[in-house]
Every structure is written in C-alpha cells, then in structure tokens.
Amino acid sequence: KLHPHIRVVATEAQQCPTLYLNGFGGHRIEGIGDKHVPWVHNVRNTDAVAAVDDEDCMRVLRLFNEPAGHDFLKSLNVSGDTAGKLPLLGISSICNLLASIKAARYYEMEEQDVILTVFTDSMELYGSRVREQAELQGSYDRTRAARDYEAGLAHMREDWFRELNYRERKQVHNLKYYTWVEQQGKTYEEILAQWEPEYWRSLFEDEVGEFDRLIGEFNQEVGIA
C-alpha cells in the first residue's frame, strides 16, 4: 500500500522446492518450514521464489564460524568486528543471505537499491553442525575458506530463481488447501479470503505501531539504536 514497488521474494531449500516446483525432499537448512505453504504466507504479494542449495549454506556456515574462515575474510578487508559477529547468523539466516544475493543479481540491483532480509537464528543453536562438518570434511584452512567464499558467496548464481505471474501465485496459494483446510481444520471461506489484499491489511496494518515499538526495544538491546 505504501511502497507498491517493493519486490517480495520467498526463500526455500533447493532440495525441497515446494513453492518453486511443487516439489518435496530432505535438506539441511534447519530452522525453516518445508513441504507446505505456510498459512501466514501472503502468496498474492510474493513476486518471486529463490531456492537455495543447502550445500552452499553449509559451506558458508564453516566460513563464518572457523578461525581460518575469519582470517580469510579479514584478508579481504572484512573488519574484525564484523567477522566476530558472523556467528550471529545460523543456517536459515545464511539461507536468507544467499537468497538476497540471488535476488540482487537477478534484478540487477545497484548501490542505491536496498535489500531487506531477516536473520531468524544464530549459531547458538547449531554448534554441533560445525563439529559434524569438521568430522566429515577434516580441518578447515585458508584454501578451503577461499573455495567456500568463491562458491558460496562471490559466485552465487541467479539460477533457481523464479518470478511469479498472477496465475502462478494463485497456483502456489491453492496448495494451502490440502495442508490447512483438509488436514488442519481451516475453513474454505478463509482460504478464499486470504487471496484478497484486505485480509492481510485487516490482520497487520493496525499492528505496525506495536511492531515499531518492539523493533525499537530490540535495537536498544543490541546497541544499534
């Protein structure tokens, strides 16, 4: 309503491309839903879907959490302060970061453009995953860090990125029926109502002030207010 030219991109695992391909499967991106369209997803307002390879997430996970990874990033002029904060990004946060890179490249964004994403988890939840990767792949050194940086970040491609037209959005929206109406007791009337923009405005527009207050409290807590 206020910013009609914003592009909204949904993200999921390439190994389980439910939105992208009506697909299914297992993946290693912990912390995200899969195999269904979330009830709270405003599909009509979704412009594209980015499917991220879980292998890229796991490579960047080690890059962001191994001392050799931090040393390599510092050699690229990443500040020590920034490198020290990279463990604030968990696996699903890294997925969102990589999807943002895909979107920026697909839409040919430039320095005046703004990308907003959400970092929903930190490595406090996934320390064991770094240890598991070390057991599977061995020690982490500068050479491996360089490979992971180039493959996982610097050369992130715009493949597995799909813009949605009107009919494609409705096709994705209709997938909600089988999960939520047939299995979870939601009503036929409400799933029809969800296709209308007014449904989402009535749910969220009056809550913006409360969201702003909570964001302000969070910013003060982490020291960026």
C-alpha positions as CSV (number, residue, x, y, z in Angstrom):
1,K,0.0,0.0,0.0
2,L,2.7,2.5,1.0
3,H,5.6,1.0,-1.1
4,P,4.0,-0.7,-4.1
5,H,7.3,-1.2,-6.0
6,I,8.8,-3.4,-3.3
7,R,9.6,-6.9,-4.6
8,V,8.9,-9.7,-2.1
9,V,11.0,-12.9,-2.5
10,A,10.2,-16.1,-0.7
11,T,13.0,-18.5,0.1
12,E,13.3,-22.2,0.5
13,A,15.7,-25.1,0.1
14,Q,16.6,-26.2,-3.4
15,Q,16.4,-29.8,-2.2
16,C,12.8,-29.3,-1.2
17,P,11.3,-26.8,-3.8
18,T,7.7,-26.7,-2.7
19,L,7.0,-23.2,-3.8
20,Y,9.4,-23.3,-6.8
21,L,8.4,-26.6,-8.3
22,N,5.6,-28.1,-6.1
23,G,8.5,-30.4,-5.0
24,F,9.5,-32.2,-1.9
25,G,12.6,-33.7,-0.3
26,G,15.0,-33.5,2.6
27,H,17.5,-30.8,3.2
28,R,20.0,-29.5,5.8
29,I,18.7,-25.9,6.2
30,E,17.4,-26.2,9.8
31,G,15.0,-23.6,11.1
32,I,12.8,-23.2,8.0
33,G,9.4,-24.8,7.2
34,D,9.1,-27.2,4.3
35,K,6.8,-29.4,2.2
36,H,3.9,-27.0,2.6
37,V,2.8,-23.4,2.0
38,P,2.6,-21.6,5.4
39,W,-0.8,-20.4,6.4
40,V,0.6,-16.9,7.1
41,H,2.2,-16.6,3.7
42,N,0.6,-13.8,1.6
43,V,1.3,-15.5,-1.7
44,R,-0.5,-12.9,-3.8
45,N,2.0,-10.4,-2.5
46,T,5.0,-12.6,-3.4
47,D,6.9,-11.6,-6.5
48,A,9.5,-14.4,-6.8
49,V,10.8,-17.6,-5.2
50,A,14.5,-18.2,-4.5
51,A,15.6,-21.8,-3.9
52,V,19.0,-22.1,-2.1
53,D,21.3,-25.1,-2.3
54,D,21.8,-26.5,1.3
55,E,25.5,-27.3,0.4
56,D,26.1,-23.6,-0.1
57,C,24.6,-22.9,3.3
58,M,26.8,-25.5,5.0
59,R,30.0,-24.1,3.2
60,V,29.2,-20.6,4.3
61,L,28.4,-21.9,7.8
62,R,32.0,-23.1,8.2
63,L,33.4,-20.0,6.6
64,F,31.6,-17.8,9.1
65,N,32.5,-20.0,12.2
66,E,36.0,-21.3,11.7
67,P,39.1,-19.2,12.7
68,A,40.6,-19.8,9.3
69,G,37.4,-18.5,7.7
70,H,37.6,-15.3,9.7
71,D,41.3,-14.9,8.9
72,F,40.5,-15.2,5.2
73,L,37.6,-12.7,5.3
74,K,39.9,-10.2,7.2
75,S,42.4,-10.5,4.3
76,L,39.5,-9.2,2.1
77,N,39.2,-6.2,4.3
78,V,36.3,-7.5,6.4
79,S,36.7,-5.9,9.8
80,G,37.5,-8.0,12.8
81,D,34.3,-6.6,14.5
82,T,32.2,-7.8,11.5
83,A,33.9,-11.2,11.4
84,G,33.3,-11.6,15.1
85,K,29.6,-11.1,14.6
86,L,29.2,-13.6,11.8
87,P,28.2,-16.4,14.2
88,L,25.1,-14.4,14.8
89,L,23.8,-16.0,11.6
90,G,22.5,-19.5,11.9
91,I,21.8,-21.9,9.0
92,S,18.4,-20.4,8.0
93,S,19.8,-16.9,8.3
94,I,22.6,-17.8,5.9
95,C,20.0,-19.2,3.6
96,N,18.2,-15.8,3.6
97,L,21.5,-14.0,3.0
98,L,22.3,-16.2,-0.1
99,A,18.7,-15.7,-1.4
100,S,19.2,-12.0,-1.1
101,I,22.4,-12.2,-3.2
102,K,20.4,-14.2,-5.8
103,A,17.7,-11.6,-5.8
104,A,20.2,-8.7,-6.2
105,R,21.8,-10.4,-9.2
106,Y,18.5,-11.4,-10.8
107,Y,17.1,-7.9,-10.5
108,E,20.5,-6.2,-11.4
109,M,20.4,-4.2,-8.2
110,E,22.9,-1.4,-7.7
111,E,24.4,0.6,-4.8
112,Q,21.3,2.8,-4.5
113,D,19.0,-0.2,-4.1
114,V,18.0,-1.5,-0.6
115,I,17.7,-5.2,0.2
116,L,16.0,-6.2,3.5
117,T,16.1,-9.7,4.9
118,V,15.6,-11.4,8.2
119,F,18.2,-13.3,10.3
120,T,16.0,-15.6,12.3
121,D,18.6,-17.7,14.2
122,S,22.2,-17.8,15.4
123,M,24.9,-20.4,15.8
124,E,23.9,-20.8,19.4
125,L,21.5,-23.5,18.0
126,Y,23.9,-25.2,15.6
127,G,27.3,-25.5,17.2
128,S,27.2,-29.3,16.7
129,R,26.7,-28.8,13.0
130,V,30.1,-27.1,12.7
131,R,31.7,-30.0,14.5
132,E,29.9,-32.5,12.3
133,Q,31.2,-30.8,9.2
134,A,34.7,-30.9,10.6
135,E,34.4,-34.6,11.2
136,L,33.1,-35.2,7.7
137,Q,35.5,-32.9,5.8
138,G,38.5,-32.6,8.0
139,S,40.3,-29.5,9.3
140,Y,39.5,-26.0,7.9
141,D,42.3,-24.0,6.3
142,R,42.7,-20.9,4.2
143,T,42.4,-22.9,0.9
144,R,39.1,-24.3,1.9
145,A,37.9,-20.9,3.2
146,A,38.8,-19.4,-0.2
147,R,36.8,-22.1,-2.0
148,D,33.8,-21.7,0.2
149,Y,33.9,-17.9,-0.2
150,E,34.1,-18.1,-4.0
151,A,31.5,-20.8,-4.5
152,G,29.1,-19.8,-1.7
153,L,29.2,-16.0,-1.8
154,A,31.2,-14.4,-4.5
155,H,29.8,-16.5,-7.4
156,M,26.3,-17.1,-6.1
157,R,24.3,-17.6,-9.2
158,E,20.8,-16.4,-10.1
159,D,19.7,-19.9,-11.1
160,W,16.8,-21.5,-9.1
161,F,15.1,-18.1,-9.0
162,R,11.6,-17.9,-10.4
163,E,9.4,-14.8,-10.9
164,L,5.7,-15.5,-10.3
165,N,3.0,-14.1,-12.6
166,Y,-0.6,-13.8,-11.4
167,R,-1.7,-17.3,-12.2
168,E,1.5,-18.8,-10.8
169,R,0.9,-17.0,-7.5
170,K,-2.6,-18.4,-7.3
171,Q,-1.3,-21.9,-8.1
172,V,1.0,-21.6,-5.1
173,H,-1.8,-20.2,-2.9
174,N,-4.1,-23.0,-3.8
175,L,-1.6,-25.5,-2.4
176,K,-2.6,-24.3,1.1
177,Y,-5.9,-26.1,0.7
178,Y,-4.5,-29.6,1.1
179,T,-2.5,-28.9,4.2
180,W,-4.7,-26.4,6.0
181,V,-8.3,-27.0,5.0
182,E,-8.3,-30.8,4.5
183,Q,-5.8,-31.6,7.3
184,Q,-5.7,-28.7,9.8
185,G,-9.3,-27.6,10.1
186,K,-9.0,-24.2,8.4
187,T,-12.2,-23.1,6.6
188,Y,-12.9,-23.0,2.9
189,E,-14.1,-19.4,3.3
190,E,-10.9,-18.2,5.0
191,I,-8.6,-19.7,2.3
192,L,-10.7,-17.8,-0.3
193,A,-10.5,-14.6,1.9
194,Q,-6.7,-15.0,2.1
195,W,-6.4,-14.3,-1.7
196,E,-7.8,-10.8,-1.1
197,P,-5.4,-8.0,0.0
198,E,-7.9,-6.7,2.5
199,Y,-7.5,-9.9,4.5
200,W,-3.8,-9.1,5.2
201,R,-4.4,-5.4,5.8
202,S,-7.0,-6.2,8.4
203,L,-4.6,-8.5,10.2
204,F,-1.4,-6.5,10.2
205,E,-1.9,-2.8,9.3
206,D,-3.2,-1.8,12.8
207,E,-0.2,-3.6,14.3
208,V,2.5,-1.5,12.7
209,G,2.9,0.8,15.7
210,E,3.4,-2.2,18.0
211,F,6.0,-3.7,15.6
212,D,7.8,-0.4,15.6
213,R,7.9,-0.4,19.4
214,L,9.3,-3.9,19.6
215,I,11.9,-3.1,16.9
216,G,13.0,-0.1,18.9
217,E,13.4,-2.2,22.1
218,F,15.4,-4.8,20.2
219,N,17.7,-2.1,18.6
220,Q,18.4,-0.7,22.1
221,E,19.1,-4.1,23.5
222,V,21.7,-4.9,20.8
223,G,23.2,-1.4,20.8
224,I,22.2,0.0,17.4
225,A,19.5,2.4,18.5
